[in-house]
Every structure is written in C-alpha cells, then in structure tokens.
Amino acid sequence: MSTVDSQRNLIEIRNLSVTFPSEAGIVRAVRDVSLDIRAGEVLGIVGESGSGKTVMSLSMIGLLAESASITGSISYNGVNLLELNDNEMSKYRGKDIAMVFQDPLSALNPVHSIGRQIAEALHIHSDISKEAALKRAVELLEIVGIPRPAERAQSYPHEFSGGMRQRVMIALAIANQPKVILADEPTTALDVTVQAQILDVLKTARDMTGAAVVLVTHDLGVVAGLADRVAIMYAGKVVEIGNVDEVYASPAMPYTIGLLRSIPRVDGVGSSRLTSIDGAPPSPVALPPGCAFAPRCPGAAPQCDASVPTLVPLSPTRMTACVRQSEITALQASGKLFVDGPAYSASTTASQAVALEVRDLKKTFPLMKGSVLRRRVGSVFAVDGVDLTLREGRSLALVGESGCGKTTTLLEILNMVAPESGTITVLGRNVADLSKKQRLEMRKDLQIVFQDPFASLDPRLPIGDAIAEPLDNFGMPKAEQNQRVMELLELVGLQRDHASRYPAEFSGGQRQRIAIARALALNPKVIALDEPVSALDVSVRAGVLNLLAELQEKLKLSYLFVSHDLAVVQHVADDIAVMYLGGIVESGPVDDVFARPQHPYTQALLSAVPIPDPKVERVRKRIILQGDLPSPANPPTGCRFHTRCQIRATLPAEVAAKCVSERPELVSRNASRVACHAPLNSH
C-alpha cells in the first residue's frame, strides 16, 4: 500500500456525464461524477454491472463510441482531455495514460507477434531503433514474469494462456512509463491462482513506474488487498468514496453496506445466510426519481425520492451520498438495514445414504494430427482416476483451476452411460447396467443448472413454457403442467404472472432462478450446479446462494457443486474434492480441508482467494504458484503438481525424487483424504 495523503492530483474529473442514444431512449451511463486520481495511489472503482465503471475509465482515455455524448471535464496536468481530437489524444493514450483491458485476447492483434506489438507501442511514443525496441520488449516480458522472454516474444497471442496474455497486456501498458494505468477488470476471467499472479505483477508495475493505478472491478477482495482508496458506483454515480480501511470498517452508504455483507468469505464460518440486496439495478434509460438505490434499500424513506443525493464530506478523507446519513448507525443497530439471515440448518443430520458415487473414472480424448490422413498421435487425459462420493441431502463441491477436468467429470456423470473406465453409481444403480428406458426415467432424478442462465434459456419461449418443457417431455397433462409451473415460480421467489414473460425481460439473478425452477420441475434428488453464480453480480449472487440453501433444506436435495470460487464453496458446501490435472488431490469435509489443508495445491488455492478486509488481506501469506497448468496431453510424471509445488524444494532429496517418479495415491489422513508424498500438517 502506498502513502498518498499529500500527493498531487494527476487527473481531476469534474461533473462528468456520459449518455448514449438507444432504441429504448437515452442511456445515462455516467451521471455528474467528480473524482480525483492522485499520483502513486491505487484507486479501486467498484460496483455492479452497468454502474458506469468501465464507461468512466474509457472516457479518460478517449475510447468511447462516437455516439457517446460527454459533458464535464477530465483534466490531466491542466489539459482537458475531453476537448482533444483523436490525433491529439493519441499523444497521451499509451504514453501518459495506459490501459489494461478485461479481455486481452480481443485487445491483442492476432496476426502480429507479441514482441512486435510491444515494440510498436514503444515506436509510436519514442525515438527508438527497431532493434532497441525489440530488446526492450523482451525486457518488459521478463519484468512481468513471462518465462523464456526472448523466445516467447516471437509467439502470437493465441499461443499464450489467459494469464500469460494478461501479463503481456500489463507489459504493453508499462512500456512507456505511464503516469496512470487504467486496469479494467484485469482478473475477472482468470483462475484464483492466476489472479494472484496478475495482481502481483500489477503491484510490480505500479512500483516500477510509480504510476497511479485505477482498478475497475466488482471484486471487493481484490480492492482490499491492492487499493489505497475506493469509490463505490451505483447507477452511474459515485455514492461513496474514501480510504479503503475506513470504508470497509464502517461503510456509510446503504449500498456499500449491502455489498460488503453479501460477500462470502473464505475465512468465514458460513453458518448464516448471506445478506442479499433485493431487486436489480435500475435501467439507465429509466432511472427512478431521487436516490437510484432507494427501490432496493431497506432503509428508504419518502425523502429519498425527493432529489438526487450529492456526495457530502463525512471526514477529510470520506464522502457519501445518502440523505439519511445521520441515521445509518441507528438503522443498523435496530436491524433495519442489511442484517444477517437465519442460520443454515446443520447438514450433519442428513442421511448417510449415498446419492452419487464415482470410482476410478477416466476419460481421454484423442489427439489427432494431419488434415487429409488423420491419425492419432496421443491422448488428452482429461479425467484420470477420479473418486467422488455425494451423500443424500449434502453438497459436494468439485474445485480446481480451469482445465483440471471438473466440467468433463460432470458431463461424464450426466451422460449416464458406461464410462471409458471406472464406475458411476447414481442412487444405488450403476449407469452401465441401465437400459435406454431406465436411463430416461432416471434423468428425472438428476438435473443440471448451467453457468450462464441466459444461454441456457430459449429466448423465443416464455419462461412458463421453458419451465414446463421437461414436464411435457414426460407426458404430464397440460392442466397439471400449468399448476406445477406456478408452484415452481413461487418456490424460487418469482411471481406467477412472470410465466408469460420472456428471458430478456429478467435480470441475471432472476434468469438463474428460472433455470433452477426448470431443474426442479421433475422433483430430482440430485442437482448438478456448474458454476451457478459466477456470471452474477455479487449482490445478486448472495440471493441465489440463499435460495439454493433454502431449497436443499426444504426438498432434501443433494448438490454436486462445480466451482472455482472457494469462498462460495466454503459457504454452501459440506464436502469438497480438490482437482488438479484430471485427478483428485484432496477431499474431505469443507471445514477440515479449509482449516488444515494437507496438499500444497489446496494450500495455494486457499491463500490466493482475496478476503474483503484490508487489515486481514495485507498480512496474509500469499503463495504465488509459478507457471501455468501443464498440458493434460503431456502430464508430468509422478505427482502432477510437482512442477509447480511450492514445498518440493524444501523436501529431503529422496522425497523430492519420489515426487518426480511416483504418482501418490489418495489415502485417508484424519478426516480427509490426500494424494501427496509429503502432506502438510503431517506432524
């Protein structure tokens, strides 16, 4: 964390408003925002999707669409950037103000090598020879942690992993020693281990250049660990701003309070439901009168609708926009403002009967070569010896990095056919022994909720028809279908008259509730949840997680929960299986695994999860794994984690050699099972 108390303003934003024309009307994306960006600081800008975060950052670098109408001023060293044309702005863009985009694959040119693209950024803004620019490009790749930088400078964007591409974006951003780095959701699409690497690189870039960093994100944990100040945005306005410590310790705006209380924490106890913010952000085309948050605020009063609240100082370092500011403390004390929900019912009383059992499951895909005469040259070991046990009425979380085999394992289970190797037993029946008719009948008992609720719903069907589709497939009479659809809508917290509406008319959280209602239509006993909340905003996510917990208690459901978010897993799952490169490396009760991880990979995963508390986040020991996940087509010998293992260098020579030559078995240790030759906490 940098000291920014007495530093000068690099950028001064005053009364910035941005609107766009649309068929529905004028989109008011940013509304009368005034903000300072100070030299050397990290400013976090946080808010839900559509709050105006990205539009505001793009306006600073002159990359908004031509249709945008912009008023106000953005001053950099006394120059109003909004008055510059594109040619004039290009002198600042990339040199004084650089940007790290959310999707590096879209931002990088696919037909130019990485080295050439970095060298081009240097050429544009400085008088430097081609050879010197390429040499500097290699140096920058080394600074951001690209292995074999001279060799990889000749590679193209598609030859890099997502994390490596984001490192390249940071190298491009710091190439010309900018004064301001705008980072727009730089870690959103990355695994938690890769996110930790990128945040570490971003800190290095900040320290090396001395630049101010504007971190646009929805992740309050990332902001807690990296930022000096935080600005909370809602419906195009900044509603609270201040030092990170102060805002997190005593949030003063109801929206900030709701956001912070709706986040599951990996260091939490997970005994009570998350606080959820009802409803969805308003449309920027039809904003409510007065405070835009009032329709969702449990502390709203008539005066909240009278006028749009402005930021008022609470202290020399804090400002908030709430007309009931003086009453916030009393409202919280009286339980009227975002209090914890009721505790979860203990799952320990659930039946010990097994709902789903997987033993030694294997799945490979052929690796082919040749365009005319195709031939198999190898195999991709997607799933390689997986054991899972899901008990009735409990939740089993399957976690790991992208590419570890989680989704392939899930699909093999859902196929309900004899696997390539191993056995899959659903509700006591081996799927390999099922006839076609029996398999169809059993599909009633095993349903799935997909990651993207919009993609999983047919946009041409009213949601009532979408929910009724599985009922129709199994021959339920129309009258009974309609009654069942009404019951399901109420069960998931939607209204009966929503049945005639189309998916596009609902928010992301509501669409996921619709998908859950469809999965429940046939009264299943087991539901597979494939990243069910990763596409949702943090406030909406809490409501869906609470709904899943309520349904499990009410209907005695068993959940197979696939996720990369360990904080969510800690909050909702009973048991966990940690997957790495096709195999399970650790499994057991969530509380035991999180409190005492025994596999180095599990330890690294847990250490990489950001915690939304600056005091905790600053003193945590973070394990930064080196390199990317190895290819499942050519997995390492022995323990597949040994190429990235943070403890192997500290082991006795004979144990380290065993890690390289012998693959460890999954064996019981205390309440968990672990596959490691030198498990942690072994003494």
Buried (B, 14 or more C-beta within 10 A) or exposed (E): BBEBEEBEBBBBBBEBBBBBEEEEEEBBBBBBBBBBBBBBBBBBBBBBBBBBBBBBBBBBBBBBEEEBEBEBBBBBEEEEBBEBEEEEBBEBBBBBBBBBBBBBBEBBEEEBBBBBBBBBBBBBBBEBEEEBBBBBBBBBBBBBBBEEBBEBBEBBBEEBBBBBBBBBBBBBBBBBBBBBBBBBBBBBBBBBBBBBBBBBBBBBBBEEBEBBBBBBBBBBBBBBBBBBBBBBBBBBBBBBBBBBBBBBEBBBBBBBBBBBBBBBBBEBEBEBBBBBBEBBBBBBEEBBEBBBBBBBBBBBBEEBBEEBBEBEEBEEBBBBBBBBBEBBEEBBEEEEBBEEBEEBBEBEEBEEEBBBBBBEBBBBBEBEEEEEEEEEEEEBBBBBBBBBBBBBBBBBBBBBBBBBBBBBBBBBBBEBEBBEEBBBBBBEBEBEEBEEEEBEEBBBBBBBBBBBBBEBBEEEBBBBBBBBBBBEEEEBEEEEBBEBBBEBBEBBBBEEEBBEBBBEEBBBBBBBBBBBBBBBBBEBBBBBBBBBBBBBBBBBBBBBBBBBBBBBEEBEBBBBBBBBBBBBBBBBBBBBBBBBBBBBBBBBBBBBBBEBBBBBBBBBBBBBBBBBBBEBBEEBEBBBBEEBBBEBBEBBEBBBBBBBBBBBEEBEEEEBEBBEEEBBEBEEBEEBBBBBBBBBEEE
